Amino acid sequence: MRLTLTRTQKTALGLLQRGIPYEFDLSKPAERAVAEDLRKRNVATETPAETPAPKRKGKPNPAPDPDPAP
């Protein structure tokens, strides 16, 4: 199950960030419990698997090299 959090949450699996899609393996009891709890408290929404991850904020891309002088 793929869930995207609507706010940052500290869980038994660690700190899960808002807006990042996380893949939960429901065959593992710990991941299943966290996923069910997040959905029950309405802090996560189910996301289709083919949705690409959003771009993360960080350093901007470096400026292109200036054109060489003629």
C-alpha positions as CSV (number, residue, x, y, z in Angstrom):
1,M,0.0,0.0,0.0
2,R,1.4,3.4,-0.9
3,L,0.5,6.3,1.4
4,T,1.3,10.0,1.3
5,L,1.2,11.8,4.6
6,T,-0.6,15.1,5.0
7,R,1.7,16.1,7.9
8,T,5.0,14.9,9.3
9,Q,4.6,12.0,11.8
10,K,6.9,10.3,14.2
11,T,6.1,6.5,14.1
12,A,7.5,3.2,15.2
13,L,9.2,3.0,11.8
14,G,10.8,6.4,12.2
15,L,10.1,10.0,11.1
16,L,7.8,10.1,8.1
17,Q,7.8,13.4,6.1
18,R,4.7,15.2,4.8
19,G,4.1,15.0,1.0
20,I,6.5,12.0,0.5
21,P,4.8,8.8,-0.8
22,Y,5.8,5.8,1.3
23,E,5.4,2.1,0.4
24,F,4.0,-0.1,3.2
25,D,4.4,-3.9,3.0
26,L,1.2,-5.1,4.6
27,S,2.6,-8.6,5.2
28,K,4.9,-7.1,7.9
29,P,3.0,-6.6,11.1
30,A,4.9,-3.4,12.2
31,E,4.3,-1.7,8.8
32,R,0.7,-2.8,8.7
33,A,0.0,-1.4,12.1
34,V,1.6,2.0,11.3
35,A,-0.3,2.2,7.9
36,E,-3.6,1.4,9.6
37,D,-3.0,3.9,12.3
38,L,-2.1,6.7,9.9
39,R,-5.2,6.1,7.8
40,K,-7.4,5.8,10.9
41,R,-6.2,9.2,12.1
42,N,-6.7,10.8,8.6
43,V,-3.0,11.9,8.4
44,A,-2.3,9.8,5.2
45,T,-4.0,9.3,1.9
46,E,-3.6,6.3,-0.4
47,T,-1.6,7.1,-3.5
48,P,-1.6,5.1,-6.8
49,A,1.6,3.3,-7.3
50,E,2.3,4.9,-10.7
51,T,2.3,8.5,-9.2
52,P,5.9,9.9,-9.4
53,A,7.5,11.2,-6.2
54,P,7.4,15.0,-5.9
55,K,10.6,17.0,-6.3
56,R,12.3,17.6,-3.0
57,K,13.3,21.1,-2.0
58,G,17.1,21.6,-1.7
59,K,19.9,23.3,-3.4
60,P,19.0,24.8,-6.8
61,N,20.6,23.5,-9.9
62,P,23.9,25.1,-10.6
63,A,24.0,27.9,-13.2
64,P,25.1,26.9,-16.7
65,D,28.6,27.8,-17.7
66,P,28.8,31.2,-19.3
67,D,29.4,31.3,-23.1
68,P,33.1,31.6,-23.9
69,A,34.2,34.9,-25.2
70,P,34.7,35.0,-29.0
